[in-house]
Structure formats: structure tokens, C-alpha cells
Amino acid sequence: VLDVRPFAEYSLGHAHGAINVAASTSSFGTKAGFVLLAEEPFVLHARTAEEAAAAARKLWAVGLTDIAGYMLTAPAGETLATVDIAELKAMLDADAVQVIDVREAYERDEAYIPGSRNVPYRLIRKLHGDGIDADKTVVTICESGSRATIAASLLQREGFDVRAVATGGIPDFTGEIVSFRRCGS
């Protein structure tokens, strides 16, 4: 299931294993293309038939044509929690979380939270969460929340206890931030 509803609705209840890429996000088709597997049939979960049709057109534009249909209601047995920046800082201070920065490496180099791990959201499904501690709560973060929410849905699908920084991101973080300069840059 590709849940194309806004993350706020997805987080309150969604089908088990559903991947959330909100149709309203910029570059929706491209983002969905990064996280869906080639030739993998899927069903859209949308709020309206119009939203499903609009999402399908954007997916077709990037070559994702294996859409098996759409649904307007689905079993909503799972939820996905969020944290804000202040909560994330408190969790870090208590050493109670592992932070996954889901931006691209060049973005992370500019500023990142010490101890965070960089796994771009577009690679999470391919890696199946390898290298992420399944015994510790995971918090995903990006620049503004959009990619963090996609990543959180992917990690939840893999069985992780995950939260997303759904509003805000690294530019809003008030704790320690470091940067990295690559040789030759």
C-alpha cells in the first residue's frame, strides 16, 4: 500500500506496512519512485478518488504504472508517533534514541547532529534497516520533515520503533550541530 494521504492523517492510523509519500509533497512521483521497488504492484490509499487519480498521473509520469487500484478506507491498525525538536533534544540528552539523518550526504555535511547516522531516505528500503539498532528507538530527521516522514514509514515497515520529526528539521535544532568538509571541497 502506498498511502498518499498527508502524513498527519497517516500517522493517526494506516494499514500495516503502508508506505507514506504524501501526494501533496513536492516531487511526489520522484520520491515515490525512490521507495517503491521496480515492477512491484501496489494499491493507493487516498482520501478521495480525485486524490488517487492525481497521484496515479504523477506516478505514471515517472514510470510507475503497476498500480493495482486505490482505496479510500483501509484498516488503520498502526500509528506512527512524531517528536518535535525540543523532544528530540531531550531524548538525545537522555541518550534514549538513535537519530537517522535522511538527507543526502552533501546536505548532511553542512550541519548535522553529532552521533547521528546518515542514511538517505531513498536508500532505507534497499538496506532493510541494516546497521540500525532494532533495540533502540529511532528518530528520523531531515531539513523540513517531508523526507523524515517517508523514512519513518519505511523503517516502521521493517519493524523499528520509530518516530519522525515531522515539522522542522536540522535548521531548527537548538542543540550541538557540527559540519564536515570533504577533502577537495
C-alpha positions, 0 to 999 in steps of 0.5 A: 500500500502506498498511502498518499494521504498527508502524513498527519492523517497517516500517522493517526492510523494506516494499514500495516506496512503502508508506505507514506509519500504524501501526494501533496509533497513536492516531487511526489512521483520522484520520491515515490519512485525512490521507495517503491521497488521496480515492477512491484504492484501496489494499491493507493490509499487516498482520501478521495478518488480525485486524490488517487487519480492525481497521484496515479498521473504523477506516478505514471509520469515517472514510470510507475504504472503497476498500480493495482487500484486505490482505496479510500478506507483501509484498516488503520491498525498502526500509528506512527508517533512524531517528536518535535525538536525540543523532544528530540533534544531531550531524548538525545540528552537522555541518550534514549534514541538513535537519530537517522539523518535522511538527507543526502550526504552533501546536505548532511555535511553542512550541519548535522547532529553529532552521533547521528547516522546518515542514511538517505531516505531513498536508500532505507528500503534497499538496506532493510534497516541494516546497521540500525539498532532494532533495540533502540528507538529511532528518530528520523530527521531531515531539513523540513520533515517531508523526507523524515516522514517517508523514512519513518514509514519505511523503517516502521515497515521493517519493524523499528520503533520509530518516530519522525520529526515531522515539522522542522528539521536540522535548521531548527535544532537548538542543540550541538550541530557540527559540519564536515568538509570533504577533502577537495571541497 
